[in-house]
Amino acid sequence: MTTNTLETLRDQADIQVVLNLYATALDSRNWPALDDVFTENASAHYEGVGQFDGRPAIVDLVRHVLEQCGPTQHLLGTYSIEIDGDTARAKCYLAAIHAGIGEYEGKTQTVWGEYRDQLVKTPQGWRIAHRELAIIHGEGDIGIK
């Protein structure tokens, strides 16, 4: 269990900022901001989608998916962050709402899940080295391929 020193509490807050930056970068389609979320050689496993190795592959994936949507909102909560020196494990719940476009306009797709992350402290700050998305429930169809 993580000891609550001032440094640990600061690290936990910094990690939460990184996790939130991911969500806001996706919703604002700010792809360059993901440089401040993932390490260059990060990996990610998105349940039902696949394994992606390297930050460029992760960014290409989320960009491809979200360019098929209208507005999105990725809501995160119930954070659990454990620090061990310059590494950390974090979990948080996700509720993501995606609006359809074109023939899917007026429809939504909702995903509930949990992000499970391994992070490292770099000279630039905390970054996700590995991300897993575990899907709890999904509902709706907006034609995402």
Phi, psi and omega per residue, in radians:
M1 nan 2.515 -3.110
T2 -1.280 2.334 3.044
T3 -1.435 2.366 -3.087
N4 -1.518 1.252 2.996
T5 -1.514 2.910 3.108
L6 -1.012 -0.731 3.132
E7 -1.109 -0.737 3.129
T8 -1.123 -0.761 3.112
L9 -1.092 -0.663 3.088
R10 -1.143 -0.769 3.110
D11 -1.070 -0.744 3.123
Q12 -1.072 -0.742 3.107
A13 -1.127 -0.731 3.117
D14 -1.100 -0.680 3.115
I15 -1.160 -0.729 3.115
Q16 -1.071 -0.636 3.070
V17 -1.066 -0.750 3.124
V18 -1.105 -0.780 3.140
L19 -1.092 -0.731 3.112
N20 -1.183 -0.607 3.112
L21 -1.065 -0.672 3.085
Y22 -0.978 -0.872 -3.090
A23 -1.110 -0.800 -3.118
T24 -1.223 -0.582 3.084
A25 -1.109 -0.736 3.112
L26 -1.099 -0.842 -3.067
D27 -1.191 -0.500 3.117
S28 -1.668 -0.014 -3.111
R29 1.008 0.682 3.141
N30 -1.676 1.336 -3.037
W31 -1.065 -0.677 3.107
P32 -1.053 -0.466 3.136
A33 -1.112 -0.380 -3.139
L34 -1.201 -0.250 3.005
D35 -1.090 -0.472 3.135
D36 -1.617 0.116 3.140
V37 -1.926 -0.822 -3.039
F38 -1.927 2.584 2.938
T39 -1.193 2.805 -3.139
E40 -1.027 -0.671 -3.082
N41 -1.798 0.464 3.132
A42 -1.055 2.773 3.012
S43 -2.232 2.747 3.128
A44 -2.580 2.463 3.031
H45 -2.154 1.932 3.115
Y46 -1.779 1.987 -3.086
E47 -0.930 2.312 3.130
G48 1.452 -0.151 -3.118
V49 -2.019 -0.884 3.093
G50 2.457 -3.008 -3.119
Q51 -1.758 2.398 -3.133
F52 -2.325 2.274 -3.063
D53 -2.045 2.191 -3.128
G54 1.683 2.445 3.138
R55 -0.965 -0.739 3.131
P56 -1.019 -0.670 3.133
A57 -1.188 -0.670 3.116
I58 -1.153 -0.800 3.134
V59 -1.102 -0.755 3.109
D60 -1.028 -0.713 3.134
L61 -1.088 -0.980 -3.065
V62 -1.138 -0.600 3.096
R63 -1.124 -0.817 3.127
H64 -1.011 -0.814 -3.119
V65 -1.130 -0.843 -3.022
L66 -1.326 -0.371 3.059
E67 -1.247 -0.171 3.066
Q68 -1.607 0.024 -3.069
C69 -2.016 2.822 2.875
G70 -1.443 -2.526 3.129
P71 -1.049 2.611 3.081
T72 -2.317 2.779 3.032
Q73 -2.492 2.038 3.122
H74 -1.832 1.930 -3.113
L75 -1.808 2.246 -3.128
L76 -2.031 2.619 3.093
G77 -2.968 3.138 -3.129
T78 0.869 1.104 -3.111
Y79 -1.353 2.451 3.000
S80 -2.309 2.035 -3.044
I81 -2.270 2.140 3.106
E82 -2.052 2.171 -3.101
I83 -1.749 2.409 3.024
D84 -2.413 1.487 -3.098
G85 1.194 -2.099 -3.134
D86 -1.721 0.314 3.038
T87 -2.237 2.779 -3.137
A88 -2.687 2.741 2.988
R89 -2.101 2.376 3.134
A90 -2.375 2.555 3.008
K91 -2.323 2.523 2.990
C92 -2.702 2.638 3.100
Y93 -1.366 2.676 3.125
L94 -2.275 2.367 2.882
A95 -2.250 2.025 -3.080
A96 -2.118 2.216 3.135
I97 -1.982 2.261 -3.100
H98 -2.128 2.193 3.098
A99 -1.574 2.469 3.129
G100 -1.404 2.799 3.061
I101 -2.275 2.928 3.113
G102 1.060 -2.271 -3.127
E103 -1.149 -0.227 3.129
Y104 -1.771 0.122 3.140
E105 -1.021 2.403 -3.101
G106 1.581 -0.124 3.103
K107 -1.859 2.762 3.100
T108 -2.313 2.754 3.008
Q109 -2.209 2.261 -3.121
T110 -2.067 2.402 3.083
V111 -2.207 2.264 2.985
W112 -1.941 2.367 -3.123
G113 -2.869 -2.927 3.118
E114 -2.409 2.224 2.989
Y115 -1.509 2.344 3.074
R116 -2.161 1.946 -2.980
D117 -2.082 2.576 2.926
Q118 -1.996 2.216 -3.079
L119 -2.104 2.736 3.053
V120 -2.279 2.580 3.093
K121 -1.580 2.060 -3.134
T122 -1.865 2.997 3.059
P123 -1.035 -0.414 3.133
Q124 -1.578 -0.094 -3.115
G125 2.122 -3.043 -3.134
W126 -1.225 2.436 3.100
R127 -2.450 2.630 3.082
I128 -1.365 2.176 3.067
A129 -1.663 -0.544 3.085
H130 -2.592 2.347 3.125
R131 -2.214 2.403 2.978
E132 -2.153 2.404 2.995
L133 -1.960 2.035 3.052
A134 -1.775 2.132 -3.127
I135 -1.465 2.268 3.057
I136 -1.664 -0.733 -3.102
H137 -2.803 2.518 3.042
G138 -2.356 2.576 -3.083
E139 -2.636 2.386 3.089
G140 1.709 2.862 -3.138
D141 -2.495 2.139 3.050
I142 -2.150 0.346 3.030
G143 1.389 0.308 3.117
I144 -1.167 2.288 3.126
K145 -2.071 nan nan
